Every structure is written in C-alpha cells, then in structure tokens.
Amino acid sequence: MPNILTPTILWHDFDDSLELYEVTLKERYEEGIKFESVNFYGRETGEGRVKIYGVFATSEFVPSKETVLIFPDSSDGIDIDILKMFVQKGYSAFMVDYRGEWEGSEYSTVYPDNVGYANTVNCGRAKDFVDESAVKTSWYEWVAVGIYARKFIVQRTGSENIAVVGLRDGGEIAWKLAVAKKFSCVIPVCAAGWQAYSGVSKFKSDEQKLNNERYRFIAGIDSQAYAPYVQCPVMLLCSTNDPRFDYDRAYDTFSRINPEFAGESVIAYSVECDSAIGMKSTADMFMFLVKYLKRRQIFIPQPVEVTVGVDEEQNLVATAKFDNLGVVEESGMFFAEDCIDSAVRDWTLCDKVLKISDTEQKFFLNIYEETSTLFVLCYAKYTNGFTIWSKMAVKKISGRFKNTHGKCRVMYTSKNGIDGFSVADICSVAVGGIFFTDSLMVPEIVTKAKDIKGVYSEYGLTTYRLSSSGYAPSKDNVLKLDVFCDETSEITFTIVNSADGEIYKYSQNILGGVWQSLILESKLFKTVNGSQLSDYAHNLRFCISCEGKYAINNLMWL
C-alpha cells in the first residue's frame, strides 16, 4: 500500500517560514466593525506561491487580540454576517477564502496551475480520492491555506491565542489544522470525517470493501484519523438531520480524540433544526470560546449518562444521570425509531418524565409496538447556561412493553405544540445558513378562526414524520391536513425523497379567512420534469411554504 501518509507524517515538516507580503485591498466600516480585505502569500508549490484572500474583522473601537479563524464550506465565499456575529461577541475574526476561482467573485484565493485542483470548481477526484498521495489533494492545499492564515493572524494581532471554526468542509479542515498547528481550540461544525464511507449507514450490516486508494484517503484525509493527534480541546457541533453529514458516526470520531484533550472536549447535537445548529449549541459554542480562547473560568459539565431499560411496571424507559457538580435547570430526552437514514430520522421529545433525584431522571419511551431499533439522545442545560449532551444510545428492541402503542395515522395536531416540525428554509433565517441565534428561528403556535390553533413559520415548515415507523403509511394512503391562510394565498407542498434526491411539488390556492381540509394524493406531487410521486414511501421529507401568513393542523393519513 504505497504512499499511505498518516496525519503526523503529512504535516510534521510543512514549511510555513516564507514571508507573507501582506497587501490591504480595501477597508470598510459597518456597525462599529472594521472589515479589511487582504491578500498575502501562502506556500510555494513549485510553480509559484498560493495568493491567499480573506477578510479580517475587528471592533473599530476595542479590537480584540483573541481571534477566531473561520473556514466556510468549500463552495461558499466570505460571509459578512458570520464575521459580525463573532466580532459582536468580543473577538476578532478572520474568514479565509480557500475555494479559489469563482464566477462573480471580486477577490479570491489564487492557486498556481500545478495545484489548480485546489479550486473547488476544478477539484475533480482530488477532493474525494487519493490517487497518488494525500499531498496531491485539494485538502492538502486547503489546510496549507489555513496554516498561513494562522501566521497572518499572529503577525496582525501579536497573539497566538487563536480558535478555528470550520463549517462542513471547513470543519474537516479544522480537524486537520488541530494536528498541523497549535490552536486554543477548534470547533468543527457538521464535520466528523468518515467521508470514505459517504452514503453508507453505520447501521447497515454489509461491510464496505476498501482498496488501496481508500486506505490512503482514510489515513491521510479522513478526520477520524486526525482525532487521536489533535493538540487542543475540540467542540464538535452536530446537526441530526443534515443530508451531507452523518451524525451517527460523529461520536466515533469524538471518542478517538487525543486523551490529553478528551476531557476538555465536547460533542453537542442539534435536534429538529434541519441541517443547522440550534440555539443551545450556538450559545454553547460561545461559552466554549470564552473558556478556551478568552481563558476564563466556565463550568462545562460531564456528558449525560443514558441507559435504556424496563422499569418495574414493564414500561420502556431511559434513565439519565447528570453531573452532580452542577445544577440542571432544563433537560429533555429525544427518541427516534428504526430509520437508519439519519438525514430523515424523526425525533420525538419524551412528554413524560419522572424525577428520581436532583441528578437522575426517568423518561418514558412511548414507542411504536413494532419498533426494532431505538435511538436516544438526552440533553441537560445547567444554571450557568451550558447544555451538555449524552452519547447517542442505540438499542435493539424486542418484547412487549406497557407503554408501547399501535400505528398512528395522525402525525400532528396542535396539541403537539411544535413537536414534529422545524423551519424549512434554513438559509433565510440562520446566520450564515447554519447558526440559529434567537427564538424567532423556530416554528410557533398561532391561533386562527374559531380559536383553532396551528403551527406556523414565515420561513416554511418541514417534518420527517412520514419516515417514522409508527406513522408509516400504507401504499394507498393519502395525506390530509387542515390549512388556514389569513388572506387568499398559494401554498406549496414539497416532498423530498432522500433515497434519490428527487423533489416533488404541488401548489394550491387557499381561500383566506377559513380553515380548509386538503386531501393530497401522491400523484399530485410532480418533479420539474413532470414525473409523479408514485406513493408515500419511507425516507421522505415533507415541506410547506406560503408567502402569506398561515397555520397547519391535523396532518394525518386517510
């Protein structure tokens, strides 16, 4: 197996000694923040040096020496809103462009021709495969950009107190930087490696066959290979319903973290937030930065311990044990059933809980009677504001329990509150399309005519309940739901099939001011090419959008 490079071998002799020759391209000021667009040089490739572009943001009045180095996703450019978010929290922030040439970009990082595959638009196999060596991949060039970006920050601020926040592909870069150079902490967001296993569920029984190329990729590129060598605390932020990120494998990477820093590292889940990071985890991120970047005393609790079992009355329950060094002010247990596709797994919040002591609670898992695999996640928010999570418990289920139920055709009523629904259009509401920062970013319950309540979000609604075994339809079932629009409006229903990525839509005008019941047969939903949805099979995501104000109630199968 030639050219199998491990993380330590790959980066131990990287040359970051070259001069930067920094140039300021332009400056602008907004809301008390100075934004400075800069160029500087990175590594020598043999045909010239990489010319790196980024935007450095800092308070106009009280600039901070503590800096957050931010890597967007590989297809995203500089996001001013994300820079603002960090500066407003008291940090300087530097977002670096590594995607390279991009149509319509005023500035971008320029790669010499011999490493042109570092441009996202030209990656080809250099991103997803290691045909020769990990050195000849997009990832190598992107991490090299990060190493020189760190050098730029040190020269600019005079401080090595730097954290890395990486989003999606940028998060995979963050893992690698945590090995290549010393940072105060790193925060990968929706990034935990296992890219060589993309599209293969952790819970499928068939073992994937690996060739020499896959071994080279896993050893030199995949982030789970980097976790044992990280040189700082890690906060791994996970979204449970992200089609690009399999959070089922996230803990496998987290559990591999260098023991020297494992006790200071944290994994956090965002449930019912689609592919974004929820308010609790976003708040935790900033507390984590206060602890490790500002170096202040912040209590970070030990993870919640969860066990699944049967109580004396034959109820299926999950018992949660909390850190006794803190005081829990809020907790919750989520469970999901059978669906092995994490992107469309439906999570339900337990509605019955029994307090055993200040540090122990029992949650009742009211599952479908034919459930065979159960997924459980628990969180606990402490009085200092930090929310800690459990490892996801996965348990095979057999036998009968007192608190199981039969198949239910009613997927949602307003009695459920917002449970079962999340915001559909994440990009319109979350900062940078990924961070939820306030309560306006979740659905709400509204009251309409005849004092009937329904669920609503101006950014659309989405539910994964169609994929839950306890609500699964028969082949000939049709969808029924009640809709209210304040004024006559067009409402659009969308079905996304996670298996093949096909999107099916159906729109209908709704008369304003009255509740109406709609019957939606599967054949009403069509792709842009006119193909009909044959039936409501599993692994479907259901979305609702409307330009006017509306409410949804009584979603069920007929």
Secondary structure, 3 states (H helix, E strand, C coil): CCCCCCHHHHHCCCCCCCCCCCEEEEEEEECCEEEEEEEEEEEECCCCEEEEEEEEEEECCCCCCCEEEEECCCCCCCCHHHHHHHHHCCCEEEEEECCCCCCCCCCCCECCHHHHHHCHHHCCHHHHCCCCCHHHCHHHHHHHHHHHHHHHHHHHHCCCCEEEEEECHHHHHHHHHHHHCCCCEEEEECCCCCHHHCCCCCCCCCCCCCCHHHHHHHHHCCHHHCHHHCCCCEEEEEECCCCCCCHHHHHHHHCCCCHHHHCCCEEEEECCCCCCECHHHHHHHHHHHHHHCCCCCCCCCCCEEEEEEECCCCCEEEEEECCCCCCEEEEEEEEEECCCCHHHCCCEECCCEEEEECCEEEEECCCECCCCEEEEEEEEEECCCCEEEECCEEEECCCCCCCCECCCCEEECHHHCCCCCEECCHHHHCECCCECCCHHHCCEEEECHHHCEEEECCCCEEECHHHCHHHCCCCCCCEEEEEEECCCEEEEEEEEECCCCCEEEEEEEECECCCEEEEECHHHCECCCCCECCCCCCCEEEEEEECCCEEEEEEEEC
